Amino acid sequence: MPETTAKDVTKPVMERNTNEVELVWREKVPLGINLLMGDGSGLIKVIDFPRGSQARSVVDKMNLNADAFKGATITAVNGNRYDSDSQEELIDSLRDPGRPKSITFLLSDTEEAERVRLFCSNLQGVESYSSNEHMKETTSFDEFQKNDLIKVVTLTDDGPIGVQFSNSPDDFCLVVEGFAKGEQGSILQAECSQLISIGDLLVSINESTVLGERGSGRSRALSIFESVGSMRPLKLGFVRPYLQNVVMIGSPNNRQEEEKSGPKYELLLSEESYDNDGPKKIVIAGFEGVAGAIEKANVFIGDSLIFLNGEPIGAASRQLGVSSKSLKDINAALQNECSYPMSLMFARAKKCNRWLSESSLDIANATKFNVAVRSKDELGCEFEVGSQHDDIVVKNFFAVVGPIQHFFLGLRERRDWKGISIESIDGQLIPSYASGEVVLNAMQQNWRKKERLELILCDNFLKRRLRDLAEQNCTSTN
């Protein structure tokens, strides 16, 4: 029987005047399409093209958006069209290992794509996130203390307070600038408590609120210090700053290793409104994982692992006549930090012969991929046993924490960044009309040019609560 060759299908075709797109698969690895069957439509729908799959590579090479295929319907394979009565034949065509294989997709409209997404989400039990839920309403001084937002330091030692204050950038209160030393450089009680950090805001003195707009909070704090600053015990209340300046420095490896790297590919932004009449803010909604080291090396799901730190695996061990490590041993090595830096080699058959089994991998003529991995956190892939008991192949890929997210997670001041707004980028304030996409593009452009990014971030929930607290104090005083 004649077999389809590369000459039979040469280019993917986008048919004009329709929503149909034809793509071509050529590699002898799984197609890499997550399909939805049994949703009641009677047709096979695309859930997604998972990362590290041949499908994702096909659309990337055509500069298409993989998300555009979510909810799409497969209408044809190798020119043969299938309707709702021939879906079983369609499945057989997709399972056929012959390459190249052309597949035609009927792209869905927004409503259908959302229906498929919700259907899959219900199956997986996915929960949505609302940034307004992560912090309870806190308006009184007592409630601040109950929610552990205020750190109270009680000074009992005579002498200087030991804290150096400066005015906050928005002239709302005093902020900790540093610590004074005692005689012969000794550490004073305020610093010894380890409860106060540079940048913390002073909110109370002996439980009297010292916050207020246009310098009124600063004036009140100085007045109280003059009256009771030398008395002991002296109780000082602090909260973490709601404004924070962060500076990210790019790694020299960013451009060499990651074509798609930077804030645009890791940060998820949304628009939030904190006041009924106030402008919307661009806030951090979460982080997007990035491709691991193996996925970046263009390894696909289904590729065979043939060497691990120089030791032959699977087909390589058979060729050399030595025993191969088991999947259990390989997974143990992958989880052992002492195995890193790690060198892995993968192989993929260059030619496809549907009459030969997977065990016929010709290593000498296969396409090989050498991957260096610095730590287990960079792997981003999972393995399984292949067609023979000693074959080890890539099962799937998963995202890993990228450099931008690593930076945020490494900051001591905070662990949950959801709901935090971006106030400025490299000294330029974010205009009220800016969208999340505009902000991301600006961040990405600056990151690429300078490999450095300076942001001012704001915890608007905490900011609003502190202003409510200041207003309550002003009302009670009057």
C-alpha positions as CSV (number, residue, x, y, z in Angstrom):
1,M,0.0,0.0,0.0
2,P,1.3,3.5,-0.8
3,E,2.3,5.6,2.2
4,T,1.9,9.3,2.6
5,T,5.2,11.1,2.3
6,A,6.4,14.7,3.1
7,K,5.8,15.6,-0.6
8,D,2.1,14.9,-0.4
9,V,1.5,17.5,2.2
10,T,3.9,20.4,2.2
11,K,2.3,23.5,3.7
12,P,-0.5,24.2,6.2
13,V,-3.4,26.0,4.6
14,M,-5.7,28.6,6.1
15,E,-8.8,28.6,4.0
16,R,-10.1,32.0,3.1
17,N,-13.6,33.2,3.9
18,T,-14.1,30.5,6.5
19,N,-13.3,29.8,10.1
20,E,-11.4,26.6,9.1
21,V,-7.7,26.2,9.7
22,E,-5.6,23.3,8.4
23,L,-2.5,22.3,10.3
24,V,0.2,19.7,9.6
25,W,1.9,17.3,12.0
26,R,5.2,15.8,10.8
27,E,7.0,14.5,13.8
28,K,6.8,10.9,15.0
29,V,5.5,11.7,18.4
30,P,1.9,12.0,19.7
31,L,-0.2,14.8,18.1
32,G,-0.5,16.5,21.5
33,I,-4.2,17.5,21.4
34,N,-6.5,17.3,24.5
35,L,-9.9,16.3,23.1
36,L,-13.4,16.6,24.7
37,M,-15.9,13.9,23.8
38,G,-19.3,13.4,25.4
39,D,-20.2,17.0,26.0
40,G,-23.6,16.5,24.3
41,S,-22.7,18.1,20.9
42,G,-22.0,14.8,19.2
43,L,-18.7,16.2,17.9
44,I,-15.1,16.0,19.0
45,K,-14.0,19.3,20.5
46,V,-10.5,20.6,21.3
47,I,-9.9,21.3,25.0
48,D,-6.4,22.7,24.4
49,F,-3.0,22.2,22.9
50,P,-0.9,21.4,26.1
51,R,2.5,22.8,26.6
52,G,5.4,20.8,25.2
53,S,3.1,19.1,22.7
54,Q,3.7,18.8,19.0
55,A,0.4,20.6,18.5
56,R,1.7,23.7,20.4
57,S,4.9,23.6,18.3
58,V,2.9,23.5,15.1
59,V,0.8,26.6,15.9
60,D,3.9,28.5,17.3
61,K,5.7,28.0,14.0
62,M,2.8,29.5,12.2
63,N,2.7,32.4,14.6
64,L,-0.9,31.4,15.6
65,N,-2.4,31.6,19.1
66,A,-2.9,28.2,20.6
67,D,-5.8,29.5,22.7
68,A,-7.7,30.3,19.5
69,F,-8.2,26.5,19.0
70,K,-9.9,26.0,22.3
71,G,-13.4,24.7,21.7
72,A,-12.7,24.1,18.0
73,T,-14.2,21.1,16.1
74,I,-12.1,18.7,14.0
75,T,-13.7,18.5,10.6
76,A,-11.2,16.7,8.5
77,V,-8.0,14.5,8.6
78,N,-5.8,14.2,5.5
79,G,-8.5,15.7,3.4
80,N,-11.2,13.3,4.5
81,R,-14.2,15.1,6.1
82,Y,-16.1,13.7,9.0
83,D,-19.6,14.6,10.3
84,S,-21.4,13.7,13.5
85,D,-22.2,10.2,12.2
86,S,-18.6,9.4,11.5
87,Q,-16.8,10.4,14.7
88,E,-15.5,6.9,15.4
89,E,-13.8,6.9,12.0
90,L,-12.3,10.3,12.9
91,I,-10.8,9.0,16.1
92,D,-9.2,6.1,14.2
93,S,-7.7,8.6,11.7
94,L,-6.3,10.7,14.5
95,R,-4.8,7.6,16.2
96,D,-3.1,6.4,12.9
97,P,0.7,7.0,13.5
98,G,1.3,7.9,9.9
99,R,3.0,11.2,9.2
100,P,2.7,13.8,7.9
101,K,-0.9,14.3,9.0
102,S,-3.1,17.3,8.1
103,I,-5.9,18.2,10.5
104,T,-8.6,20.7,9.7
105,F,-10.2,22.7,12.6
106,L,-13.4,24.7,12.6
107,L,-12.7,27.5,15.0
108,S,-15.4,28.2,17.5
109,D,-16.9,31.5,18.4
110,T,-16.4,33.1,21.8
111,E,-19.6,31.7,23.2
112,E,-18.8,28.1,22.2
113,A,-15.2,28.4,23.5
114,E,-16.5,29.6,26.8
115,R,-19.1,26.8,27.0
116,V,-16.3,24.2,26.5
117,R,-14.1,25.9,29.0
118,L,-16.9,25.9,31.6
119,F,-17.8,22.3,30.8
120,C,-14.2,21.2,31.5
121,S,-13.9,23.5,34.5
122,N,-16.9,21.8,36.1
123,L,-15.4,18.4,35.5
124,Q,-12.1,19.5,37.1
125,G,-13.7,21.5,40.0
126,V,-11.9,24.7,39.1
127,E,-12.7,27.6,41.5
128,S,-12.6,31.2,40.4
129,Y,-10.6,33.9,42.3
130,S,-11.8,37.3,43.4
131,S,-9.1,39.6,44.6
132,N,-11.6,41.4,46.9
133,E,-11.9,38.2,49.0
134,H,-8.4,38.0,50.3
135,M,-8.7,40.6,53.0
136,K,-11.5,41.1,55.6
137,E,-12.9,44.5,56.3
138,T,-10.8,46.2,59.0
139,T,-11.8,49.7,60.1
140,S,-11.1,50.0,63.8
141,F,-7.9,50.0,65.8
142,D,-9.0,46.9,67.7
143,E,-9.9,45.0,64.5
144,F,-6.4,45.9,63.1
145,Q,-4.9,44.2,66.2
146,K,-7.2,41.2,66.1
147,N,-6.2,40.6,62.4
148,D,-2.5,40.8,63.3
149,L,-2.1,43.8,61.0
150,I,-0.6,46.0,63.7
151,K,2.7,45.0,65.3
152,V,2.9,46.5,68.8
153,V,6.3,47.0,70.4
154,T,6.4,47.9,74.1
155,L,9.6,49.8,75.1
156,T,10.6,49.5,78.8
157,D,14.2,50.5,78.6
158,D,15.1,54.1,79.5
159,G,16.9,56.2,76.9
160,P,16.4,56.8,73.2
161,I,13.6,55.1,71.3
162,G,16.1,53.8,68.8
163,V,14.0,54.2,65.7
164,Q,14.8,56.8,63.0
165,F,11.7,58.1,61.3
166,S,11.1,60.0,58.0
167,N,8.0,61.3,56.3
168,S,6.0,58.8,54.1
169,P,6.0,59.5,50.4
170,D,2.3,60.5,50.5
171,D,2.7,62.6,53.7
172,F,0.2,60.4,55.5
173,C,2.4,59.2,58.4
174,L,5.9,58.5,59.7
175,V,7.9,55.6,58.2
176,V,10.8,53.7,59.7
177,E,14.0,54.8,57.9
178,G,16.5,53.0,60.1
179,F,17.7,52.2,63.7
180,A,19.8,54.3,66.0
181,K,22.6,52.7,68.0
182,G,23.3,53.0,71.7
183,E,26.6,53.5,73.4
184,Q,29.6,51.8,71.8
185,G,27.3,50.8,68.9
186,S,25.0,48.6,71.0
187,I,21.6,47.5,69.6
188,L,18.7,49.2,71.3
189,Q,15.4,47.6,72.4
190,A,13.3,48.6,69.4
191,E,15.6,46.8,67.0
192,C,16.2,43.9,69.3
193,S,12.5,43.2,69.3
194,Q,12.8,42.1,65.6
195,L,9.2,43.2,65.1
196,I,10.0,46.4,63.3
197,S,11.3,46.5,59.7
198,I,12.6,49.4,57.7
199,G,9.7,50.8,55.7
200,D,7.1,50.0,58.3
201,L,4.5,52.7,59.0
202,L,4.0,54.1,62.5
203,V,0.2,54.0,63.2
204,S,-0.1,54.5,66.9
205,I,1.7,55.7,70.0
206,N,0.2,54.4,73.3
207,E,-2.8,53.3,71.1
208,S,-3.4,56.8,69.9
209,T,-3.7,56.8,66.1
210,V,-1.1,59.0,64.4
211,L,-2.3,58.9,60.8
212,G,-3.7,61.8,58.6
213,E,-3.7,63.4,55.2
214,R,-1.4,66.4,54.3
215,G,1.0,65.9,57.2
216,S,-1.6,65.9,60.0
217,G,-0.6,62.4,61.0
218,R,3.1,63.3,61.2
219,S,2.3,66.4,63.2
220,R,0.2,64.4,65.7
221,A,3.0,61.8,66.1
222,L,5.7,64.5,66.8
223,S,3.4,66.2,69.3
224,I,2.7,62.9,71.2
225,F,6.4,62.0,71.2
226,E,7.2,65.4,72.7
227,S,4.7,64.7,75.5
228,V,5.3,61.0,76.3
229,G,8.3,59.9,74.3
230,S,10.5,59.7,77.4
231,M,8.0,57.8,79.5
232,R,8.1,54.1,79.9
233,P,6.5,51.8,79.1
234,L,5.9,53.2,75.6
235,K,3.8,51.3,73.1
236,L,4.4,51.9,69.4
237,G,2.2,50.3,66.7
238,F,3.4,49.5,63.2
239,V,2.0,48.1,60.0
240,R,3.7,47.0,56.9
241,P,3.9,49.7,54.1
242,Y,1.1,49.8,51.6
243,L,3.5,51.5,49.1
244,Q,6.5,49.4,48.1
245,N,9.3,50.1,45.7
246,V,10.7,47.0,44.0
247,V,13.6,46.7,41.6
248,M,14.0,43.6,39.4
249,I,17.4,42.9,37.7
250,G,17.4,40.5,34.8
251,S,19.7,37.6,34.6
252,P,22.4,37.6,31.8
253,N,20.9,34.3,30.7
254,N,17.4,35.7,30.0
255,R,18.0,36.6,26.4
256,Q,20.2,33.6,25.7
257,E,17.8,31.0,27.1
258,E,14.3,32.5,27.0
259,E,12.9,34.0,23.9
260,K,9.6,34.4,25.7
261,S,10.6,35.8,29.0
262,G,9.8,38.8,31.1
263,P,6.7,40.3,32.8
264,K,4.4,39.9,29.8
265,Y,4.8,36.1,30.0
266,E,4.5,35.7,33.7
267,L,2.3,38.4,35.2
268,L,-1.5,38.2,35.1
269,L,-3.1,41.6,35.5
270,S,-6.7,42.6,36.0
271,E,-8.7,45.8,36.6
272,E,-10.1,46.5,40.0
273,S,-12.1,49.5,41.5
274,Y,-11.6,50.2,45.2
275,D,-13.9,53.2,45.5
276,N,-17.3,53.8,43.9
277,D,-16.2,57.0,42.2
278,G,-12.4,56.3,42.0
279,P,-10.5,55.3,39.0
280,K,-9.8,51.6,38.2
281,K,-6.4,50.2,39.2
282,I,-4.3,47.7,37.4
283,V,-3.6,44.9,39.9
284,I,-1.7,41.6,40.0
285,A,-4.2,38.8,39.6
286,G,-1.6,36.0,39.7
287,F,1.4,34.5,37.9
288,E,1.7,32.4,34.8
289,G,4.2,29.5,34.9
290,V,7.0,29.3,32.3
291,A,8.4,26.4,30.3
292,G,10.9,24.2,32.0
293,A,14.4,23.6,30.7
294,I,13.4,20.4,28.8
295,E,10.4,22.1,27.1
296,K,12.5,25.1,26.2
297,A,14.9,22.7,24.4
298,N,12.0,21.8,22.0
299,V,11.6,18.3,23.4
300,F,8.1,16.9,22.7
301,I,5.8,14.6,24.6
302,G,6.7,11.1,23.4
303,D,10.4,11.7,22.9
304,S,12.7,9.0,24.3
305,L,15.2,9.7,27.1
306,I,18.4,7.9,26.1
307,F,21.1,9.3,28.4
308,L,21.0,10.7,31.9
309,N,24.3,12.2,33.2
310,G,26.1,10.0,30.7
311,E,24.4,6.8,31.6
312,P,22.5,5.0,28.8
313,I,18.7,4.7,29.1
314,G,16.2,2.6,27.1
315,A,17.1,2.3,23.4
316,A,20.7,3.5,24.1
317,S,21.2,0.8,26.8
318,R,19.9,-1.9,24.4
319,Q,22.2,-0.7,21.7
320,L,25.2,-0.8,24.0
321,G,24.2,-4.1,25.6
322,V,23.9,-2.8,29.2
323,S,21.1,-2.7,31.6
324,S,19.0,0.4,31.9
325,K,17.8,2.3,35.0
326,S,14.1,1.8,35.9
327,L,11.6,4.6,35.9
328,K,11.7,4.5,39.7
329,D,15.5,5.0,39.8
330,I,15.3,7.8,37.2
331,N,12.6,9.7,39.2
332,A,14.7,9.3,42.4
333,A,17.7,10.8,40.5
334,L,15.6,13.6,39.2
335,Q,14.5,14.5,42.7
336,N,18.0,14.3,44.2
337,E,19.6,17.8,44.3
338,C,23.0,16.1,44.3
339,S,22.3,15.0,40.7
340,Y,22.4,18.6,39.5
341,P,23.5,20.2,37.3
342,M,22.1,17.4,35.2
343,S,22.6,16.5,31.5
344,L,19.9,14.7,29.6
345,M,19.8,13.5,26.0
346,F,16.6,12.8,24.1
347,A,16.0,11.1,20.8
348,R,13.2,11.4,18.2
349,A,12.8,9.2,15.1
350,K,13.4,11.3,11.9
351,K,11.3,9.0,9.7
352,C,7.9,7.4,10.4
353,N,7.1,3.9,9.3
354,R,3.7,2.8,10.4
355,W,4.6,-0.9,10.1
356,L,7.4,-0.6,12.7
357,S,6.9,-0.5,16.4
358,E,8.4,2.1,18.8
359,S,11.1,-0.3,19.8
360,S,12.8,0.3,16.4
361,L,14.2,3.7,17.3
362,D,17.4,4.1,15.4
363,I,19.5,6.3,17.7
364,A,22.2,6.9,15.1
365,N,19.8,8.4,12.7
366,A,17.4,10.0,15.2
367,T,17.2,13.7,16.0
368,K,18.8,14.3,19.4
369,F,18.4,17.0,22.0
370,N,20.9,17.7,24.7
371,V,19.5,19.5,27.7
372,A,21.3,20.9,30.7
373,V,19.2,21.4,33.8
374,R,20.6,23.4,36.8
375,S,18.1,22.3,39.4
376,K,15.1,20.1,39.8
377,D,12.8,23.2,39.9
378,E,13.7,23.8,36.3
379,L,12.7,20.3,34.9
380,G,9.0,20.9,34.3
381,C,8.3,17.5,32.8
382,E,7.2,14.0,33.8
383,F,8.3,10.6,32.4
384,E,6.6,7.2,31.9
385,V,7.5,3.8,30.6
386,G,7.4,3.5,26.8
387,S,6.5,0.6,24.5
388,Q,9.2,-1.6,26.1
389,H,9.8,-2.0,29.8
390,D,13.1,-0.2,29.7
391,D,12.0,2.7,27.4
392,I,11.5,6.0,29.2
393,V,9.6,8.7,27.3
394,V,8.3,12.1,28.1
395,K,4.7,11.8,29.5
396,N,3.8,15.5,29.8
397,F,5.1,19.0,30.7
398,F,4.0,21.4,33.4
399,A,4.9,25.0,34.0
400,V,7.6,26.0,36.5
401,V,8.1,29.2,38.5
402,G,9.7,31.8,36.3
403,P,12.3,34.5,37.2
404,I,9.7,37.2,37.7
405,Q,7.6,35.1,40.0
406,H,10.8,33.9,41.8
407,F,11.6,37.5,42.5
408,F,8.2,38.3,44.0
409,L,8.3,35.1,46.1
410,G,11.7,36.0,47.4
411,L,10.7,39.4,48.8
412,R,10.5,39.2,52.6
413,E,7.7,41.7,53.0
414,R,4.9,39.7,51.4
415,R,3.9,36.3,50.1
416,D,0.5,37.0,48.6
417,W,0.7,39.6,45.8
418,K,-2.9,39.2,44.4
419,G,-4.8,42.4,44.4
420,I,-1.7,44.6,44.7
421,S,-1.8,47.5,42.2
422,I,1.0,48.8,40.0
423,E,1.3,52.5,40.5
424,S,4.3,53.4,38.4
425,I,6.9,51.8,36.0
426,D,10.4,53.2,36.1
427,G,9.2,56.4,37.6
428,Q,6.2,56.9,35.2
429,L,2.8,56.9,36.9
430,I,0.2,54.6,35.4
431,P,-2.5,56.7,33.8
432,S,-6.1,56.0,34.9
433,Y,-7.1,55.0,31.3
434,A,-4.4,52.4,30.9
435,S,-5.5,48.8,30.4
436,G,-3.7,45.7,31.7
437,E,-2.3,44.9,28.3
438,V,-0.9,48.4,27.9
439,V,0.8,48.1,31.3
440,L,2.2,44.7,30.5
441,N,3.6,45.9,27.2
442,A,5.3,48.9,28.9
443,M,6.8,46.6,31.5
444,Q,8.0,44.2,28.9
445,Q,9.5,46.9,26.7
446,N,11.5,48.4,29.6
447,W,12.6,44.9,30.8
448,R,13.9,44.1,27.3
449,K,15.7,47.4,26.9
450,K,17.4,47.6,30.3
451,E,17.1,44.1,31.8
452,R,15.9,46.0,34.8
453,L,12.4,47.1,36.1
454,E,11.5,49.4,38.9
455,L,7.9,49.4,40.1
456,I,6.0,51.1,42.8
457,L,3.2,48.8,44.1
458,C,0.3,49.6,46.4
459,D,-1.8,47.5,48.7
460,N,-5.0,49.5,48.2
461,F,-7.0,47.4,50.7
462,L,-4.6,48.3,53.5
463,K,-4.3,51.9,52.3
464,R,-8.1,52.3,52.4
465,R,-8.4,50.7,55.9
466,L,-5.7,53.0,57.3
467,R,-7.5,56.0,55.9
468,D,-10.7,54.8,57.4
469,L,-8.9,54.5,60.7
470,A,-7.5,58.0,60.4
471,E,-11.0,59.4,59.7
472,Q,-12.5,57.6,62.7
473,N,-9.8,59.0,64.9
474,C,-10.4,62.5,63.5
475,T,-14.2,62.1,64.2
476,S,-13.7,60.9,67.7
477,T,-11.3,63.7,68.4
478,N,-13.7,66.4,67.2
